[in-house]
Amino acid sequence: MDTKQKEERMAAFGRLLDIMDELREKCPWDRKQTNESLRANTIEETYELCDAIMQKDSVSIRKELGDLLLHIVFYAKIGEEKGDFDIKDVCESLCEKLIYRHPHVFGNGAANNSKQVEQSWEQLKLKEKGGNRTVLEGVPTALPSLVKAYRIQDKARNAGFDWDIREQVWDKVAEEWNELKTEIGRMDIARMEEEFGDLFFSLINAARLYKINPDNALERTNRKFIRRFNYLEKQAACRGRSLKEMTLAEMDTLWDKAKEEENRENGDS
C-alpha cells in the first residue's frame, strides 16, 4: 500500500470517528445508547452481513461492513466515555494479538500450511496471560448450536483430538443413527432428543472432516427450499388453488418441476 492510499484510509476512518463524536453529543437517540441496548442490533447487523456474503452481493457486503464498523466505533466511544478504553486501545490490542499469534510472519516461527497456523494459534491462545485456561473455554456460549458444535470440534482438532482417517467418521454416524432408531422405537422423548443431538454432532463432524461448512450448507438448503416452495405457491395460485386444496401428489409434481427448472438454469443435465 502506498503512502497516499494509507493517508486516504486513515482520513476516512478519522472522519467516521468525528461523526461518532458528533452523534454521541448531539443526537438524542445515539446519546442514550448503551452496550446493552446496542447488543441486539449488533447481532442483527452481523447476520445481515452473513446474508450478503451468502448472496455474493459485493454492494451489500460493503454496506453491511459499514454498519458493523459503526457498532465497533460506537462501543469504543462508550468505553472511552466510561474511561475504560478507546478506539486506539482496541486497535493496539488487536495489533499486538495478531503479531503475537503469527510468529511465522512477525517472528522466528515457521508454518508451511494453514493447518499448522491454526494449531499454533490455539496453542498460543492457551499461553496468553489471562487467556483461555482450557481448549474449549474460548467457544462463546451464545453461539448458535450448529456453529458452536463446529467450533468445538475444530478446536479439539487443533489440540490433536481427531480421527486418524476421516472415513472413520461414517462408522460413528451410523452408530448414532442406529441408537436414534432404537430410541424412536421406544418413544422415549428425552432419549430421542439426546440421540438426535448426537447424530447432528457426528454429521457436523463429518462435514468438518470433508472441508464442508455445515452452517453454509444448511443455509444453502434453506434458500433452495424457499425458492422451490415459493414456486409451488405461485404455480398453485396460477391454477386458482391454494396449497391446502392440493393433494401431496400434486404438490410433489410441481416440486419436481421446480427442481427441473433450477437444473436448466444451472446448466445441469
C-alpha positions in Angstrom: 0.0 0.0 0.0 1.5 3.4 -1.0 1.5 6.4 1.3 -1.4 8.1 -0.4 -3.7 5.1 -0.1 -2.8 4.8 3.6 -3.5 8.5 4.2 -6.8 8.3 2.4 -7.9 5.3 4.5 -6.8 6.9 7.8 -8.6 10.1 6.8 -11.8 8.1 6.1 -11.6 6.3 9.5 -10.9 9.7 11.2 -14.0 11.1 9.6 -16.0 8.2 11.0 -14.7 8.9 14.5 -15.5 12.6 14.2 -19.1 11.8 13.1 -19.4 9.4 16.0 -18.3 12.1 18.4 -20.9 14.5 16.9 -23.7 11.9 17.1 -22.9 11.0 20.7 -23.0 14.6 21.7 -25.9 16.0 19.7 -28.3 13.1 18.7 -30.8 12.1 21.4 -31.0 8.5 20.2 -27.3 8.0 19.9 -26.7 9.7 23.2 -28.9 7.3 25.2 -27.4 4.1 23.8 -25.5 1.7 26.0 -23.6 -1.5 25.3 -26.7 -3.5 26.4 -29.1 -1.5 24.1 -26.8 -2.0 21.1 -26.2 -5.7 21.5 -29.4 -6.9 19.7 -28.7 -4.6 16.8 -25.1 -5.8 16.6 -26.3 -9.3 16.3 -28.8 -8.3 13.6 -26.1 -6.4 11.6 -23.8 -9.4 11.8 -26.5 -11.7 10.4 -27.2 -9.2 7.6 -23.5 -9.2 6.7 -23.6 -13.0 6.6 -26.7 -12.9 4.4 -24.9 -10.6 1.9 -21.9 -12.8 1.9 -24.0 -15.9 1.1 -25.6 -13.9 -1.8 -22.2 -12.9 -3.0 -23.5 -9.3 -3.2 -20.5 -7.1 -3.0 -22.5 -3.9 -2.8 -24.5 -5.2 0.2 -21.3 -6.6 1.7 -19.7 -3.1 1.6 -22.8 -1.6 3.2 -23.2 -4.2 5.9 -19.5 -4.0 6.8 -20.0 -0.2 7.3 -23.0 -0.9 9.6 -20.9 -3.4 11.6 -18.0 -1.0 11.8 -20.3 1.7 13.1 -21.1 -0.6 16.0 -17.4 -1.2 16.8 -16.8 2.5 16.8 -19.9 3.0 18.9 -18.8 0.5 21.6 -15.3 2.1 21.6 -16.9 5.5 22.1 -18.9 4.3 25.1 -15.8 2.7 26.5 -13.9 6.0 26.1 -16.7 7.9 28.0 -16.5 5.4 30.8 -12.8 5.7 31.0 -12.3 2.0 30.2 -10.7 2.1 26.8 -10.9 3.9 23.5 -10.6 3.0 19.8 -6.8 3.4 20.0 -6.7 0.8 22.7 -9.0 -1.5 20.7 -6.7 -1.2 17.6 -3.5 -1.6 19.5 -4.7 -4.6 21.4 -5.7 -6.3 18.2 -2.4 -5.5 16.5 -0.4 -6.9 19.5 -2.6 -10.1 19.4 -2.1 -10.5 15.6 1.7 -10.1 15.9 1.9 -12.5 18.9 -0.2 -15.2 17.2 1.6 -15.0 13.9 5.2 -15.8 14.8 5.8 -17.3 11.4 5.2 -13.8 9.9 6.5 -11.4 12.6 9.0 -13.6 14.4 11.1 -16.7 14.1 8.3 -19.3 13.9 7.6 -21.5 10.9 4.3 -22.6 9.3 4.1 -24.4 6.0 0.4 -24.6 5.7 -2.9 -23.3 7.1 -3.3 -26.3 9.4 -0.1 -25.6 11.2 -1.1 -21.9 11.5 -4.4 -23.0 13.2 -2.7 -25.3 15.6 -0.1 -22.7 16.6 -2.9 -20.1 17.0 -4.7 -22.3 19.6 -1.5 -23.2 21.5 -0.6 -19.5 21.7 -4.0 -18.6 23.0 -3.6 -21.0 25.8 -0.3 -19.4 26.8 -1.5 -15.9 26.8 -1.7 -14.2 30.2 -5.4 -14.0 31.2 -6.3 -16.1 28.1 -8.4 -19.3 28.0 -7.3 -21.9 30.5 -8.8 -24.8 28.5 -9.0 -25.5 24.8 -12.8 -25.2 24.7 -13.2 -22.3 27.1 -12.9 -19.9 24.2 -16.0 -21.1 22.4 -18.7 -18.4 23.1 -21.7 -19.9 24.9 -24.1 -17.7 22.9 -23.2 -19.1 19.5 -26.0 -20.9 17.6 -25.8 -24.6 18.4 -24.7 -25.7 14.9 -21.9 -23.2 14.7 -20.9 -24.0 18.3 -20.6 -27.7 17.5 -18.3 -26.9 14.5 -16.1 -24.6 16.6 -15.9 -27.2 19.4 -14.8 -29.9 17.0 -12.4 -27.6 15.2 -10.7 -26.6 18.5 -10.5 -30.2 19.6 -8.8 -31.0 16.3 -6.2 -28.3 16.8 -5.4 -29.9 20.2 -4.8 -33.2 18.4 -8.1 -34.8 19.2 -9.4 -36.0 15.9 -9.9 -39.1 13.7 -6.7 -40.6 12.1 -8.6 -41.2 8.9 -11.6 -39.1 8.1 -13.6 -42.0 6.6 -13.8 -43.4 10.1 -16.3 -40.8 11.0 -19.0 -42.6 9.0 -18.9 -45.5 11.4 -19.7 -43.0 14.1 -22.6 -41.5 12.1 -24.0 -45.0 11.5 -23.7 -45.8 15.2 -25.5 -42.7 16.2 -28.2 -43.3 13.6 -28.8 -46.8 15.0 -29.0 -45.5 18.5 -31.6 -42.9 17.5 -33.7 -45.5 15.7 -33.7 -47.6 18.9 -34.9 -44.7 21.0 -37.6 -43.9 18.4 -38.8 -47.4 18.7 -39.1 -46.9 22.5 -40.7 -43.4 22.0 -38.7 -42.0 24.9 -38.8 -38.3 24.1 -35.8 -37.3 26.3 -33.6 -40.1 24.9 -34.8 -39.4 21.4 -33.7 -35.7 21.7 -30.4 -36.8 23.1 -29.7 -39.2 20.3 -30.8 -36.6 17.7 -28.2 -34.3 19.2 -25.5 -37.0 19.0 -26.4 -37.7 15.3 -26.3 -34.0 14.4 -23.0 -33.6 16.2 -21.5 -36.6 14.3 -22.8 -35.2 11.0 -21.3 -31.8 11.7 -18.0 -33.6 12.5 -18.2 -35.4 9.1 -18.8 -32.1 7.4 -15.7 -30.6 9.1 -13.6 -33.5 8.0 -14.6 -33.1 4.4 -14.0 -29.3 4.5 -17.7 -28.5 4.3 -19.0 -25.7 6.5 -22.3 -27.2 7.8 -23.8 -23.8 8.6 -23.3 -22.6 5.0 -24.5 -26.0 3.7 -27.7 -25.8 5.7 -28.3 -22.2 4.8 -28.0 -23.1 1.1 -30.6 -25.8 1.6 -32.8 -23.4 3.4 -32.6 -21.0 0.5 -33.2 -23.8 -2.0 -36.3 -25.0 -0.1 -37.7 -21.4 0.0 -37.2 -21.0 -3.8 -39.0 -24.2 -4.5 -41.8 -23.7 -2.1 -42.4 -20.2 -3.5 -42.5 -21.8 -6.9 -45.1 -24.2 -5.5 -47.3 -21.5 -4.2 -47.0 -19.4 -7.4 -48.0 -22.4 -9.6 -50.9 -23.3 -7.3 -52.1 -19.7 -7.5 -51.9 -19.7 -11.3 -54.2 -22.7 -11.2 -56.6 -20.8 -9.0 -55.9 -23.0 -6.0 -54.2 -22.8 -2.6 -51.7 -25.4 -1.4 -54.2 -26.7 1.2 -56.6 -27.6 -1.7 -53.9 -29.7 -3.4 -53.0 -33.3 -2.8 -49.5 -34.2 -1.8 -49.0 -36.0 -5.1 -50.0 -32.7 -7.0 -47.5 -30.7 -4.9 -44.8 -33.3 -5.5 -45.3 -32.9 -9.2 -44.9 -29.1 -9.0 -41.9 -29.6 -6.7 -40.2 -31.8 -9.3 -40.9 -29.1 -12.0 -39.2 -26.5 -9.7 -36.2 -28.8 -9.5 -36.1 -29.3 -13.3 -36.3 -25.5 -13.9 -33.4 -24.9 -11.4 -31.4 -27.6 -13.2 -31.9 -26.0 -16.6 -31.0 -22.6 -15.2 -27.8 -24.0 -13.7 -26.9 -25.9 -16.9 -27.3 -29.3 -15.3 -28.3 -32.2 -17.4 
